[in-house]
Amino acid sequence: MSIKNEILKKINKQITINWIANNNGTDFFHKSGLCEIIFYNRNQKEIWQIINNEGGIVDFLKHDNDQQYIEDDKSFKTILSWLSVEFIAQNIKENVTS
């Protein structure tokens, strides 16, 4: 399953693409009930493709303040899950509105 499909599977009246794109991936996980670590493990390959396509890990992380929460491997995976969901939602939103 792709990240996009996982997001679309959780869309409802409270969780919309616009809401995810305009807020953040953190809230998406809280509202959807998905576990960030399980999500990361399931989507690791796609997450790293996104990171590499965006110029690498430093460039991917520098556009968000969530990197301040990275303390260990678990928090690193959590942050990458948050940011990848937000990134995909923003891409979906851009493609719908263009």
C-alpha positions in Angstrom: 0.0 0.0 0.0 1.3 3.5 -0.8 1.3 6.5 1.6 -1.2 8.1 -0.7 -3.6 5.1 -0.4 -3.1 5.0 3.4 -4.1 8.7 3.6 -7.1 8.3 1.3 -8.2 5.3 3.4 -8.5 7.5 6.5 -10.2 10.5 4.9 -13.5 11.4 6.6 -15.4 14.5 7.7 -12.6 15.4 10.3 -9.6 14.3 8.3 -9.5 15.9 4.8 -6.6 16.3 2.4 -6.8 20.1 2.9 -6.7 19.7 6.6 -3.6 17.4 6.5 -1.8 19.6 4.0 -2.6 22.8 6.0 -1.9 21.4 9.5 0.6 18.6 9.9 1.1 14.9 9.8 1.3 14.8 13.6 -2.4 15.5 14.0 -3.2 13.1 11.1 -1.7 10.2 13.1 -3.5 11.2 16.3 -6.9 11.5 14.6 -6.6 8.5 12.3 -5.3 6.1 15.0 -2.3 5.0 12.9 0.9 4.2 14.7 3.8 6.2 13.2 6.4 3.4 13.7 4.2 0.8 12.0 3.5 3.3 9.3 7.2 4.0 8.8 8.1 0.3 8.7 5.4 -0.4 6.1 6.3 2.6 4.0 10.0 3.0 4.6 11.0 2.6 0.9 8.6 5.3 -0.3 9.5 7.6 2.6 13.2 7.5 1.6 12.3 7.9 -2.1 10.5 11.1 -1.1 13.5 12.3 1.1 16.0 11.5 -1.7 13.8 13.3 -4.3 13.7 16.4 -2.1 17.5 16.7 -1.9 18.2 14.4 1.0 17.5 14.2 4.7 18.9 17.6 5.6 16.8 19.4 3.0 13.8 17.4 3.9 14.0 18.2 7.6 15.0 21.9 7.3 11.5 23.0 6.2 9.9 21.9 9.4 10.5 22.5 13.2 9.6 18.9 14.0 13.2 17.9 13.8 13.6 19.4 17.3 11.8 16.3 18.6 14.4 13.8 17.2 16.0 12.1 20.2 16.4 8.5 19.1 15.6 6.0 16.3 11.9 5.8 17.3 11.4 9.6 17.3 13.3 9.8 14.0 11.0 7.4 12.3 8.0 9.2 13.8 9.1 12.5 12.4 9.7 11.0 9.0 6.2 9.5 9.1 4.7 12.9 10.0 6.5 14.8 7.3 5.9 12.2 4.6 2.2 12.3 5.2 2.1 16.1 5.1 4.3 16.1 1.9 2.0 13.6 0.1 -1.2 15.5 1.3 0.3 18.8 -0.1 1.0 17.1 -3.4 -2.5 15.7 -3.6 -3.9 19.1 -2.8 -1.8 20.8 -5.4 -2.8 18.3 -8.1 -6.5 18.7 -7.3 -6.4 22.5 -7.4 -4.3 22.8 -10.5 
